[in-house]
Amino acid sequence: MPAKKVPLQWERFASQSQGLRKRLAELLALAQQIAQDEKGDVLNAHIVISRESSEWKALADRVVPEMSKVAIGMQPLRDRFVEEFSDRLKRLLTGAGLNVYGESTVLVVDGVVYVELDNRDAKVRINGISQRDLSLESLSEAVTSERKRITQARAHADTFCMQLRRAYESALSLAGGQFGAQIMTLDLLPHVLLQRQDAKFMSDTSAKHFKEYPLAQFRADLFALLDSGKLDAGDAVFHWAAGSNTKGAVFMFVPSMGRTAHVGRVWFERQGAPA
């Protein structure tokens, strides 16, 4: 069984605060019900409700300003954390021996892990997965774990290039295109996905036999292929083009460019034919 998640401090605070407010709303509803009960003990009920009302007001007069003071007092720490967040995370990952590209909103780690940072709205995604704990240490551990997972699942460059060729030919067949025509990069993804399935799935296409092949893995395989430079697939060579058009493109770190780009078009050319 998976390990039970231990609530973070802010999660415990939020849970307790929400629970308290819910119970307070229930308490108010009960007071309103008692106040309308003409057949009940009106005298004692009035004394108790009046007394508790005064006590709650005194508590609110003390707690609300103090809670606001805590929130306001934390603002400078939060602002400094937002300002330094990306740089501090980058230094932490680099210190762990990882290669990190990018600044501010997107960090690419070893070409295969993409960290999207929206720290002003307290949102961080690692290869598309939202992170629960945004502490720097936790994020560093999550990046390292994801890098290990996706690298272990990565296909060998030669194998992947042949899978791309078969996927390219399948996509062309459906579109009625000619070999050598350019297609959108993401057109290849479903065809590669099918090649990743085993015989059990092909004979029984139920969920229990399905092997997922997410975009993050496809992108990691594509990065490894481009990084290897081994773009031959039989008698054809794999080609790609990056541009500003994001439709059907894969946003990724391109080794030969030394930066991120939208790889939007791909195609294969026969050996010796003009690219």
N, C-alpha and C positions, 0 to 999 in steps of 0.2 A: 504494500500500500504506500502511496506517496506520503512524504512527511507533511504533517500538519503545519500550515503557515503560522508563524508567531506574529501577532499583530505588532505593527510598528507603533511608536509612541503617539504619533499624530493620528493614527487609526484608532487607538484606544481612546484618545481624547475626543475624537469626532463621534465615536460610538456612544461613549458615556454622555456626551453633551446632547446628542440626538435623543437618547433614551430618556434623559432627564426632562427635556422639553416635551416629549410625548406624555410622560407621566404627569407633568404639570398641566398640560391641556386636559388630561383625564380628570385631574383634581378640580380644575375649574368647572368642568361639566358637572361633576358631582356636587359641587357647591351650588351651582345654579339649580340643580334638581332639588336639593334640600330646601333651598330658599322658596321654592314654589309648593312645598308640601304642607298644606294647611292642616292635615290630620296628624302630622308628626310633632316632635318636641320642639316647637318653634322657639321657646325661650332659650334653651340650651344651645340650639342650633345657631341662633343669632349671636350668642356670646362667643362660641367657638369660631364661627366664620369671621366675625369682626376681629377677634384676636389674631387668627392666622393671616388675615389680610394685612394687618399691621406688621406682622413678622415678615411676611413675604416682601412687603414694600421696603422694610429696613434692609433685608438681605439684597434686594435688587439695587437699592441705592448704593450699597457697598460693592457688590460684585460687578455690576455693569461698567462703572467707571474703571475699576481695576482691570477687567478684561480688556477694555479699550486701551488702557495704558500699556498692557502687555503687548497688544497687537501693534500699537504705534511705536513702542520701544524696539520691536523686532524689525521694523521697516529698514533701518540702516544696514543691518546684517543681511537682510534679504536682498537689498539693492546691490550691496557689495558682492554677494554670492552670485547674483545674476550677471554682474559685470565680469566676474572672473571665472565663471562656471566652465565655459568651453576651454579656456587656456589651462585651467587646473586639471580638467579631465584629460586633456591632451598630454600634459606633462606626466600624469600618472600612468597613462597607457604607454607612453614612450619609455618611461622608466622601467616598465615591465618587459622591455625588449621588443615592443610592437612598433611597426611602421605606421605612422598616422599621417594622413593627408587631409587638408581642409582646415577651415577656420569657422568660427561662429556657429552656423546653423547645421552643418553637415560635416561629420568626421568619417573618413573611410579608413578602416583598420586592416592592414595587410591585403587590401584590395577586395576583401570578401565580407567584411562586417561594416554596415552603414548605420551610423548613429545620428539620428535626426533630433536636434535640440530645439525645443521651444520652452526655454526655462522661464520666460515671463509668464506663461500660462501653466507652468509646472507640468510639461509633457515631454517625455523622451521616448523615442522608439528605437529599438535595435533590430535591424533587418525587418522592420515593419511591425514588430511586437511592442506594444506599450509596456513601459516599465512601471512597476509598483513603487519600488524604493529608489528615490532619486539621489541618495547619498553618493558621493564620489566613489567610495570603496565598493559599494554594491554595484554601481554601474560598471566599474572596472572588472569586477568578477563576472558580471553578465556578458560583457564583451569577450572576455577570455574564453568563457564557456561556449559562447556561440561560435567563436572562431574555431575552436576545437571540433565542435559538432559539424560545422559546415565543411571544414577541410577534410575530415574523415569521410564524409559522404561525397566528396568531389570526385568526378570521373577523371580518368587519365586523359590527357590532352588528345592523344591519337584516337582513343575510343570515342570521345565526345565529338571530335571533328567528323567522324564517320556517322555518328548519330545526327549531327547537323545536316550532313549531306542527304541522308535518307529523309529527314524532316523537310528539307528544302524541296526535294523531288515530290514528296507527298503534297506539300502546300501548292506547288506549281500545278500538279495534276488536278487539284480541286479548282484552282483559279483559271486553268486553261492556258498557263503561261509557258514560255519556252525556256529551256535551260540557258542560264546566263542572265535572265531577267532579275531585276532587283525586287525584293519583297520586304515588308516590314519585319523587323527583328522579332517582334512578339508573335508573328504568324508561325514561327518555328516551335514555340513553347508547347502547344498541345500535342504536336507530333513527337517531340522528344519525350513528353510525359508518357505517351503510349509505349514507347520503346523501353521505358524504365519498368514497365509492369512485367510480372513473371507469368508463367503458363497458367497458374491457378486463376489469376484474374482474367486472362483471355478466355478461359473456359467457363468461368463463373464471375461475371462482372458485379459482384456484390462488394459492399463497403469493406467487409472484413479482409478481402484480398487486395484492396487498393493500396498502392504506395504513392504517397503524395510527392509532388515535385514542385515546390513553391518557386516563385519568382526569384527569391533570394538565392536559392541553390542554382538555378539557371544562370543567374548573373555571376555567381562564383565560378561556375564551370566555364563560362565565356571569358571571364578574366584570366583563368588559368590557361586557356587556349591561346589567347592573345599574348600572354606573358611568355609562353613557351616558344612562340614563333613557328610552331609546327602546324601549318595551315593546309597541308596536303591531305586530301581524302580520295585515295585511289588516283584516278586520272584527272582530278579537278582540284582547284585551289579555292579556299574560302576567302572572300573579300567582305569588307564592311565599310560603312561610311557614317560619319557623325555630322550632325547639323543642328539647326535651331528648331526643327519640327519635332515635337515630342510625341506625336501620334504614333502608336505602335513601336515606340523606341524604348530602349533600356538605358536608364541613367546609371552610369557606372564609371569606375576609375579605369582609364585607358592607359596601359603601360607605356606605349610608344609616344603618347602625348604628354604624359606626366601630370595629368589632371583629369577631372571628371568631365564627362560629356554624354550627350544623348546619342547612343548608337542606334540609329533609326532604320538603316537599310543594310541588308546583307544579300549576298549572292555567291554562286560558285561559277568559276570559269574553267573550261577545259585547259589542261596543260598546253602551253604554247599559244593559247588564244589571247587576244588583247583584253586587258581588264576594263 
